[in-house]
Each structure stands twice: as C-alpha cells, then as structure tokens.
Amino acid sequence: MTEQASDVVFEGMVEGYGRQEAAECLVLHGWVSRQATWPDELTVTADFQRGTISARAYVAFHDRPDLGAQGVGFVAVVPAHQGRLGNLLDFRFGPHQITVAPTAAGNSNDLSERSALAHAGALLASCLPHPDLARMGTLLARHFMGEGYIDAYGYHPASAGWFVTGWVSNDWISAIQDAVEAVAHFDNGRRTGAVVLNFFHRPDLAGTGAGILLHLSAQEDTPGQLRKLVLASGASAVSLRLAGSVLRVPSEALSGAFVNLINSSEPSPAREKLYHLITHAMFDGRDTLAGLPDQVLMEIDEAIHCGSDGVVLIGWMLAKHGTVEAIRLRSGSRMFDIDLGTAVLWTERPDVADTVGREAGYDDRNCGFVMRVPTARAVTGSLYLEIETRAGDIGFKPLPRPRLNGIAAIKRLLASVEAQYNDVDAIYDHVMGPAIAALNAQRLQVPARVQAQQFGTPVTAPRHSVIVPLYGRIDFMEVQLALFATQGIGHDVEIIYVLDDPPRMRETQGLAASLYERFRVPFRLLCLERNLGFAPANNAGVRAAAGDMICFVNSDVFPITPDWLDRLAAHLDADPSLGVVGPVLLFEDGSVQHQGIAFKGLPQFGNWSFPLHKRKGFRAPAEGGLMREDAITGACMMMRRRDVLAYGGFDEAFIIGDFEDTDLCFRLRRHGLGAAVDLDVSMHHLERKSQAGSASLWRSNLTLYNAWVHQRRWAATIRQLETGP
Amino acid sequence: MNVVHAEPPRRRRRQESRPRLRVLVASHSHPRVTSGGAEIAAFRLFSELNARDDTEAWFLGCNTKAGAGRDGVALTQPYTDREYVYSTLGHFNWFRMANADPRLPGEIEALLLELRPDIVHLHHYVVFGMEMLWLIKRVLPQARIVVTLHEYLAICHHFGQMVKAEHFSLCDSASLDNCHKCFPDIDVSDFFIRERYLRTFFRYVDHFVAPSRFLADRYAAWGLPGERISVIENIIAPAAPFPDRPAEPAGESGPLRLGFFGQISKLKGIGVLLGCAAILARKPKARIKFEIYGDYRNQPAAFTEAFLKQLAEAGANVAYHGANVAYHGAYRQDQVDRLMRGVDAVLVPSIWWENSPVVIQEAFRNQRPVICSDIGGMAEKVRDGVDGLHFSVGSELELSNLLLRLHDDRSILGTLRRTLRPPPKAEDVVAQHLALYAQVGRVTIG
C-alpha cells in the first residue's frame, strides 16, 4: 500500500452492473483513478436497496483511452449469494466511495443486466494480466444447463458431510471439465465445501442422464431442509431440485442406505473415496492409530488454543513416506482440514528418533511437527485428530486438553522449533507468526489492572514525564534514583516507574518507600497485575503521565550530567519536524552503546533487517551537535506527549521487547517526524553480556518473531532508506 | 528527639563567651557492642572531644545484632545522653553500601536538626549507607563531613581486603575487569554501577582521614581526591600500669616468647605462624614459643577445622622442648597490656595489606617490638630495624630464620625496644583532628 494514498483525491464511477445467477456473484464495471499500486486483496462494498454486499472481489483493470492517465477501467466480480437486491445505491472501492452512474441501473431490467454482463465479459479480454482473470472469465460465462433431481440425502457425522443421491441430465455431465463445485441451499443458509462425486447407471432415465452420488464436506449446524443443490464445473452449472418423494435419511441409517449404492457405482477413485467416507468410523474416545494396516506412530505433546487463529498442535509422527494422505482436526461433528503443505513445520526430534524411531526402523530425525489449524476457531469440547492413510483407512488420535495460554503458550510454541536461514519466512509466515500474533492479541485483550502508588507530593503540571519500566533487576532503581536525585532533577519532572514483574510488587514497594525516604524525590510506582512486556508497560506509564514531554528511559540507563532532560526537550521545542530525540548511550568503559540505529539484513535469518547500533563499542563521538538518524533506541527516547497520543506509543504487537523502538521511529517518520541523537548528551547504559549459548531457544525465537513483524511492516521503508532519497 | 542535656554550669558559661565546635562522631558499631579497632578509635575521639571546653561531641553508633533496639524506631539512647545507637534491620547492601532502611533517613534528619553539628565525622560509611552522606548535606548544608577510612571496602568487594578471592593473593588495584575475575557471577556492569553509586555519594565528603599513608594512597589511586585525604593515626589509650609486669622482658635465659594478638583468621596470617612453628619444632637449638591470644569462633567452618588440626599437630611437635605453640583463647581489651608484657615481641604475620592495626600501637605502648609482614600498613607503621623487623609476607621459612636470629642474639630485641616509636599521644591526635575540622570548616576554635 502506498503511504500517501489517502492524500490523493480518488474518483471513479460504476457504469454497469448485474447479478450473475449461475455463479452467484455480482459483476460491476466502470472506472477509477489510477493508483501506483493496488492491495493484493481488495474488498468492495455495494449498498443496494434491499441489502449490502461486502466481500473480497476479483478485480481486473484495463486501459481507458477516454480517461488517459487519469483513470483506469475495472471489472469486478464479487461473490454474492443474495438475489433480488434492487438498485445499487452506493459503491465503495476499497476505502474509496465512487459514483454510481444513473445509466448503470439495470437490475430490474433483465436486458440491461444481460448487457452489463456481456459488456463486462467483453472487457475482460482487454484487461491487464492478472492472476484472477481466468477465474473471472469462468464465473462470468457460467450458465445453467440441463436439469437434475435429488432423491435422498442425509448428514453423516463420522465423515462430517452430507451424502446426496439423485440424477442429472447428460448435457451437464458432458460439460464437466475438471473439479465440480457444489452449493447446497437449505432453509437456513447455504453449505459449500469439498465435493466427492461419482455416477451410477440409472436404467429408468433411458440414457438421458445418470445417477449421481456425492459427499459434500460441511458442518451440519441444523440448517433445516435441503431446497436445492447447484453443481458447477467450469462455465456449466446445473440446479438439482427435490424429487417429490425425496427422502431425508437419518444419520444412523445413512451407511446402510448408501453403502450398496456406492459399491454398485462406476468403478473410479471417487467410488473408493466415497466408500471410505461412508464406512468412516466414529470416534469413541479411543486412540485407534495402532489398528491401522499401515503403521503411523504419532503423539501430540501439546494442543494450544490460539484465539482467532484456531488451534496449534505440537507433537511428532513417524510413518513411511506417503502413508499419510490427510490429517483432520475434529471437534464433535466439526472437521478442520490441515494443510500438510504449508501449515505444518517439521522439527528435529532426536529424543523420538533415537528411541521410538530407531526401534521401529525409521531414520527420520525431522519427525517433530508444529501444525497450525487456523480454521479451528472457538472449538469447544474434546479434540481429536483423524488420520487418513493413502489406502483410505482412518485412525483416531485423541488430543490432550489445551492448557496453555498467554506467554506460557507463546514460550511453548517458540521452544518447539529452531529456525534459521531461509526457513524463517515459511516458518513465521505460515505457522508461528499468525499463531503467536493471535496468542498475543488474546493475552492483551483483557486489560491488566494497575495499582498506582505515589511517593511524595505529586508534581503538578509537569513539563517532563520520565517513564521507567522495571523488570528483573529492580535494584537498578536504587542507583538510577540516586543519580536523578543527586544531580538535582527538576521540580517540573514527573517520574513514573512501572513494575512489570508482579511477584516482586511488595519488595519493590518496600524499596520505593525507602528510596523516597533516602532521596526525597517524588515519584509514582505503577504495579501491573500481570507481566505484560516492554511496550504495554511503557504505555501504562503514558496513560498516567501528564508532562508535555515524555521520556522513555530503561532502568539501566543512568544520567551523567544533570541537564539531560532539558537539553533533549530543547530540540523538540526548536524543531517541529523532529519527533523523537535521544542521547548518546555509553557502556561502563565509556565506549558507545548507542548513537543511532542502522539496519542490517542477516542471512541466517532470511535476510530480515535487524537493528544495528552504529559505532557500538567504539570510543564516544568527538563531535557534538544534533544528528538526524533513521531510528534511535527505546532505552532512552523523548517525544512530545501529543505525538505519543496521536500516533501511539510502543506497539504492543511486539512481544516482551524488541523492535518496538524502531517501529515507533518509522511510524513517526510516516507522519513527517524525524529522529535524532544529541551527541552532547551522554548517559550510561548497561548492556549485560549474554553468556554464549545462554539465551534460551524460545527467547531467541521470540526476537525472530518480533523481527518478522517488523520486517513485514517496514521492509519497503528500510529498503528506501538504504537506497537513499 | 527530646533530649535535655544536663550541662555543668562551668561549661555553659564558656559557651556563652565563645561558641563551642559541635561534632557528631558516628561509627558503624559501638564499643559496647563489638570491640573492633575502628569503633574504639571513634569512641575515643568522641570522649576526648567531649572532655574539652572548646568542643562538644555526640556519638552515633550502630548495633547490627538481631533483636537490638526498640520496635518502630531506628535510633535509641541505651547508654548516655550523648550516645545514640542505630539498631539495624538487615537492610544494608554490602555490595553497593546502600541502606534501604526506610526508618533511618527521617530519624537522622531529626537528629541532625536537633544537634546541629558543625562537623559530622563518620568512622566508616558501612551500616549507615552511602546515602547518609548526601542526607547530611541536604539537612545541614553548612555542616562539614569528615570520613575516616578503615580498610578498603569501597575499592574491594572481597571484604575490603584487596586480596584476590581465589587464592588470597595480593591485589594492587581494583578495576571492573579485575573485580569481575574475582567474582565471575557478578557482571562487569554491576561493578560499574556499584562504583558509580559509591562515587556519587563520596562527592559530599569534605575531607577524608586515613590512619595510614598506605590506605590514603590506595583510595587516592582509586579516585578519591588525594589532596582531601589526611593521614591521622587512631587515638590509642595509654597503657594501664601493671606493677607486677615490668616493661622489660624477663631476660635472655628463658625461651624466646612471641605473642599473636587479635582475630584468628586466614588473612591475619595464623597459618604462617603455625607453619613457622612446625619448622622450628624440628630445630634442636631453638627454644622459641608462640603464645596465641584471640578468637576464632566467627570464622568459616573449614578454617576453624584446619586451625584446630594444626594446633593439635603443633602440640605433637614435642621433639626437643615440648609443644612450641600455646593457644590461650580470647582476651578482653583490659587484659591486653598485661598479656603483651608476657612476651618478648609481638607477631603480626597478616597476609593482607592491613591499614593501621591497633595491635601494633598496643605493642609499642608496652615497648614490645613488632615482627610483621613487609607490606601495606604494617610495613608503614613498623619501620624495619627501628620499631621491629619485617619478613616477606607469607614466608614461613624467612620468619623462622628471623626468629632463630633473634633467639641467638637477644640484644637485637633490646635495641629495638629502645628505638621503637611510642604511639601518638591522644591529645596530639585530637589536635590534628581539630586542625582538620578548622581547615574544612574554616572554623576558628579554642
């Protein structure tokens, strides 16, 4: 998305529209202002007299010589199951409202609707290349042909789908191209899903058609009676109506009623599939994997509910290559297919390989897995896996009850995989990233209560608010406050400590009371009810802060001279184009810890950009003055309070603490506010050496997660900074 | 704090004519609680100042024993009107010398406002905490702060001894890296902020006193302003008269008797003494006896065990003249003169630098030469060949040879007894302090 999109006046017009009944979609054409780029997924919203359609649309563009450089023609195909909507009143193209031409109204006029469709179809031919073009063409061309009837149907819980039998006329059968799509219309809605379809001979049709048997994977959810079934393949669709004597077969009788029919249908892979579906065993709570003719060894160590991202499973599996055809997560009658291609991470599990694996004759060390099932949202009740072998046999694996949530769940997930080099993209894009993002969102959804304690008289109308989060080393507060105090921190400075380490609340309050007695510098201590991490802790401080300037300071940053706050603030006062300013930070030996941040792509982590402290470890800069930087560290940064409120503080999407500082600098930059380091202000910043190999796997993977969030957000900005203006 | 001081009328008259210098002497302990050299020296200073017409003094000591003091208050006056005791509750951080006791600042503030001392003279920053230095300046900006330094606690986290943690080898200077090597579990950055914390508060000290030049130099090398460190010896009480114990030793006929006085610990060099005794036990000629006076009960179990084993072995060294080591247990301060007069020389074999060991001055006041390690404060206070004799620190063999020489030629000790420097007189030390107070406060007294 371009950064300046909202600043350009956007125009456009819908010149014609109509509903494509056979494809259950809405087709519109017209023109819009030219854009540098379009988002990959464009959502359109169409307000009609009798309803609103809002959906991801297929959109193709074509040149319009009449508009020149100003506009571009478009054709949009929008899934819309509702018919008889009346006239189109308003249309939003992404975020932009565009005009509906009076001449476009044609819904009530069958002729103009047809002409709209025909016109749109013709326009597609001149559209610019687009991956969705073929699909759009198919949908636009789709038309009903032939006929068909349903004789019997019923819901089959074991296979989580509907079995339907009936017949269709030969003209549709002969038009079948490849896959068949099915939409079942019930009293209370539509059901669609994967279809397995086979034919059988119906002597009664005397060669005009054939019997069909199909299985439509879909939840039952008591949708009422079936009203019709629309089958489509390519441009051909057929609508099957109910026979007068249609039979709704109860679930328990379904196998008996359908198994012979399936056996006598045309020999084909579909018949085998249907047979396996109808003979699909019911899960009775037992692990039946051992009973499979082809060996599949599997254990699930952990099942984790990931809020809006469904369920993640951690475990291991040993089976000969190609044995496992499909794995499905099930909860009662609900069934969720697992995408074994991209939604599964294979991980090294020497513990399994060296024991069970060796005994059973497998030499695969990568037998561990993390499986993401994003569709399994809000599943309740006991979960189990259904493992289908290539031979069509089904085994069940009951799952452990999901127990972890919040940081514990995030840790468990992160500790399960070692990601390096180019693996990181796939691992974080398809499995870890979305699951962890959802776990984090869920964790932060419930606000943590904050206990505020004032020590000394509160500062009225403060100029500066200094916000210091505390975690782990609470004792740093003793040294930091001693230095603030002995250097004569101003009476207009409000100091806010935020304890993000709940088990240490009493200890910290005791220390705080003693520090106030010793130093007589007033400050506030906010204690968070739960451990939230760097960004949320600072944000809690912001909510309590009243100063014009907010200075975020780490607890291990120590002033060297008394005037640091005023000096930093003076820059923000002097230059409205400056959004954030920080000091030079020095190690204990006087060498540079921070004087601005650059970025470096690390090949061992997919060439993602990691912040690099410039001149780190070198002697302190000899020159002084204010240096503009792309980004500065959050260990000590000052911002105007109004900017913090307008553009947000640290983003809580970064977990525990990495990258939120550069993210904040880039957000300010997008609003025209720069970052700088004052080379004349130095402070000490301790950066404890991490013992080699001591960083736990989950923690280093969490850094990778944060790097992933940052990368997906700012890769283009960083590239732009590197190549220069 | 409502203390009514009953002053004798004579003093009050003097006060009207000329204001007396008001001095609060503070120490990390109190002689009634423990009997270390520092608290005794501080208390003597207080007593001497208080006995004068031109000064008046108060004493603020500490009691760190569990259960001391009264519930709810930090300061009490358990002894006399002019003595205050801070009873601690275990808030003191020995790494950073910080005191988190929330009761103390407010009570010290009230005390300072009541006493309004011109000089606050702290014998030690421990137990009170570094923060007290700034507190004094905040409450009484006109008051001057003098700190007497005892051992090397600010410089060295290893009990302030400047001896390496691993093998007790001597350390010449602290640095973040050196200290981290002694304490690998403590990060360099922690040593860094420890130092910043200490230095931050040392800035409020107007003047430092070091009982030895050696100690002064070590603190100056660490970064305290050298021009603001004066070397003044601790006040030593005069020797008690003991008519039954002549100042002169018994003569040259008996065995050579060497006394060890003080805490029995590894750093005090008790191992050197016992090793030397074992060597001498095998010499047929040597009639040399070691008399050990002191306490070992506060020492680590491993040391105690080794000490008692060595003692037992020494008792078995009876080849020629019976056991040459006798352990007499702990002694009281009022016994020390009597006991010292029972030996020919006093042995100070410490394997750390020392500052100004009181035992050396006590030996001098009893006219006993001191045989000591050739380093630090000991070597400074005991001039080789004048006040006593030096041997290479830790060298049992060199000490053995030295003692054999003294054994064979008793005149050496006799000469030293005549040349050794007697301890400074109390009034001289007090005068040095008053001059210092006058200098820092530009106060004219007397």
Chai-1 contact restraints between the chains, C-beta under 6 A:
chainA,res_idxA,chainB,res_idxB,connection_type,confidence,min_distance_angstrom,max_distance_angstrom,comment,restraint_id
A,E478,B,A98,contact,1.0,0.0,6.0,A-B,restraint_1
A,V479,B,I193,contact,1.0,0.0,6.0,A-B,restraint_2
A,V479,B,Y197,contact,1.0,0.0,6.0,A-B,restraint_3
A,A482,B,T200,contact,1.0,0.0,6.0,A-B,restraint_4
A,T486,B,W134,contact,1.0,0.0,6.0,A-B,restraint_5
A,T486,B,T200,contact,1.0,0.0,6.0,A-B,restraint_6
A,L511,B,A100,contact,1.0,0.0,6.0,A-B,restraint_7
A,A513,B,P102,contact,1.0,0.0,6.0,A-B,restraint_8
A,S514,B,A100,contact,1.0,0.0,6.0,A-B,restraint_9
A,S514,B,P102,contact,1.0,0.0,6.0,A-B,restraint_10
A,E517,B,P102,contact,1.0,0.0,6.0,A-B,restraint_11
A,E517,B,P105,contact,1.0,0.0,6.0,A-B,restraint_12
A,R518,B,P105,contact,1.0,0.0,6.0,A-B,restraint_13
A,R518,B,E131,contact,1.0,0.0,6.0,A-B,restraint_14
A,E588,B,S189,contact,1.0,0.0,6.0,A-B,restraint_15
A,E588,B,F192,contact,1.0,0.0,6.0,A-B,restraint_16
A,L686,B,S189,contact,1.0,0.0,6.0,A-B,restraint_17
A,R688,B,D187,contact,1.0,0.0,6.0,A-B,restraint_18
A,R688,B,S189,contact,1.0,0.0,6.0,A-B,restraint_19
